[in-house]
Amino acid sequence: MSTVPTSVQAPLVCWNCHERTLGTHFCSSCGKLLQLPPGIDYFASFEMPRNLWIEMGALEQKFLQLSWKLHPDNFVNASEQER
């Protein structure tokens, strides 16, 4: 069974540095949190392959990583736009 890549196809433009980035959650240039593009699905958001069967251990690990990185406490001193 082949998998379809889940990365964001078109580069996003960072709201802070205005550079094009291929990052899903953070800008690869300045590290700021990116706004998710409209229409993004859970596979792309969690950077998981589009398979019928998802490896639950990998999904749980990715969830824990993202919840740690995206936790609101990490953005207490961030700008209003980034919060």
C-alpha positions, -999 to +999 in steps of 0.1 A: +000+000+000+015+033-010+013+064+012+006+099+001+030+125+016+013+147+042+035+177+042+021+210+032+025+212-006+027+249-011+052+269+010+036+290+036+046+327+042+056+334+078+036+363+094+067+375+113+097+373+089+077+370+056+099+342+045+086+311+027+087+281+049+078+244+045+073+240+082+039+228+094+038+244+129+068+266+131+087+289+107+119+273+095+136+308+094+125+326+126+109+298+146+076+316+152+043+296+154+026+295+120-012+297+114-024+265+100-035+268+064-072+264+056-082+229+047-054+211+065-064+177+077-053+156+108-028+136+088-009+167+077-013+183+111+003+153+128+027+147+099+014+111+097+012+090+065-023+087+049-028+050+057-059+031+066-042+018+097-023+042+118+004+031+142-010+042+175+023+044+192+037+068+166+005+089+168+006+090+206+043+101+205+036+128+179+006+140+199+027+143+231+055+161+212+030+186+196+011+192+229+044+200+246+056+223+218+022+240+214+012+243+250-002+278+259+023+282+287+051+283+261+036+315+246+029+336+278+054+362+267+047+359+230+030+386+209-008+388+207-007+374+171+014+344+181-008+336+211 
